[in-house]
Amino acid sequence: MKEEYKTSKSSDGKYWLIAILMFFLGAGGLYLLMYYFPEPFMKTVNEQVETRNVTIVDNGISEAVDKIYDAVVVVRTFQNKQLYATGTGFVYKTEGKKAYILTNNHVIEKGDSVMVEFSNGDLVETSVAGKDAYSDIAVLTIEDAKIDKVAEIGSSEDAKVGDTVFTVGAPLDADSYSGTVTRGIVSGKNRLVGVSLSNSSTNDMMMSVLQTDAAINSGNSGGPLVNANGQVIGITSLKLADTGVEGMGFAIPIETATNFASKLEKGETIKRPFLGISMRNLADAVYLYYPRLNNIGVDSGVYVEDVNSDSPADKAGIKDGDIIVEMGGKEVTSIAYLRYLLFNYNVGDKVKVKVVRGKETKELEIVLSESV
């Protein structure tokens, strides 16, 4: 019995020795793999570290708001000494002893006097340096001693879709909600939006604008659209917003606004080319003159009802009953879009226009002149 016990004990010792040797061989093999082929192991480690360390920090826009806040004003428009409309504006430059304020034309166009109220409550009467309906831009002037801050002008061209933006303005009741800040992002750029100059359902022209989801309400018109650095990149304008749609506000790019403002502040009239025609959208013309326009072979365009004598259109050979279908190589779909294309040219420019006359398509060249 003693002999058998000794043999069993010796066998167990061998198993333990083999197990220990296998452990060290495995550990050594793993070490050699990690030493000579580290990439798969390091990749796993790095991915775990990156995943665990990702955080989102939002410090707000309070510093950017501080940069612009005191440059923003409430615009109060009066008719016969009675308050007619309110909107928003901002001081965008000083020169000499004057300070210049940008706002929308539709905020002040029907008033006979305009005052601005600053963030400290001061109410100051202004002079209207100039205004323009088609660009929806107006420039007001006051003494520079009356202002506390001038807005910093940024670039809408450098802005990217998704960038943080905010507005400062006086929505709804200016006495209760002036200085309201709303925040959003740049939702889109170079949007073409129809504009009515007569508060009708028909668009008179189109404008290229910025789109934002920052809340814009009645009274914000003329105020600044500002980036996260506190720089103005656009002018908010409810006149460009479609009613009944939430989260879709629009702003005139600051480059467009200051281009017009540089002329208006000097008292210059904005010169635009004209064609010299009376016109209708083709769909409306077909409804009125169906027998004449039956089976014309085109679905959209601008119908020429009348051509003014000695006008650019007349000199180019455009006739009553022509349908303008193309200008400068771009398809004309409506009167509003025709004006948009036309106003991108300058007085004196030459532009090729395609018209459908009966069953023929003709290409004509128009030398653009200023409306008298």
HELIX and SHEET records of a PDB file:
HELIX    1   1 LYS A    2  TYR A   36  1                                  35    
HELIX    2   2 GLU A   39  ASN A   53  1                                  15    
HELIX    3   3 SER A   62  ILE A   68  1                                   7    
HELIX    4   4 TYR A   69  ALA A   71  5                                   3    
HELIX    5   5 ASN A  105  ILE A  108  1                                   4    
HELIX    6   6 ASP A  144  LYS A  146  5                                   3    
HELIX    7   7 ALA A  174  TYR A  177  1                                   4    
HELIX    8   8 LEU A  238  LEU A  240  5                                   3    
HELIX    9   9 ILE A  254  LEU A  264  1                                  11    
HELIX   10  10 LEU A  282  LEU A  288  1                                   7    
HELIX   11  11 TYR A  290  LEU A  293  1                                   4    
HELIX   12  12 PRO A  312  ALA A  316  1                                   5    
HELIX   13  13 ILE A  335  LEU A  342  1                                   8    
SHEET    1   A 7 LEU A 123  GLU A 125  0                                        
SHEET    2   A 7 SER A 113  GLU A 117 -1                                        
SHEET    3   A 7 VAL A  72  GLN A  79 -1                                        
SHEET    4   A 7 GLN A  82  GLU A  95 -1                                        
SHEET    5   A 7 LYS A  98  THR A 103 -1                                        
SHEET    6   A 7 ILE A 137  GLU A 143 -1                                        
SHEET    7   A 7 SER A 127  ASP A 132 -1                                        
SHEET    1   B 7 GLU A 152  ILE A 153  0                                        
SHEET    2   B 7 GLN A 231  THR A 236  1                                        
SHEET    3   B 7 PRO A 224  ASN A 227 -1                                        
SHEET    4   B 7 THR A 164  GLY A 169 -1                                        
SHEET    5   B 7 THR A 180  VAL A 195 -1                                        
SHEET    6   B 7 MET A 205  THR A 212 -1                                        
SHEET    7   B 7 GLY A 249  PRO A 253 -1                                        
SHEET    1   C 2 PRO A 273  PHE A 274  0                                        
SHEET    2   C 2 SER A 369  GLU A 370 -1                                        
SHEET    1   D 4 ILE A 277  ASN A 281  0                                        
SHEET    2   D 4 VAL A 302  VAL A 307 -1                                        
SHEET    3   D 4 ILE A 323  MET A 327 -1                                        
SHEET    4   D 4 LYS A 330  GLU A 331 -1                                        
SHEET    1   E 5 ILE A 277  ASN A 281  0                                        
SHEET    2   E 5 VAL A 302  VAL A 307 -1                                        
SHEET    3   E 5 ILE A 323  MET A 327 -1                                        
SHEET    4   E 5 LYS A 350  ARG A 357 -1                                        
SHEET    5   E 5 GLU A 360  VAL A 367 -1                                        
END                                                                             
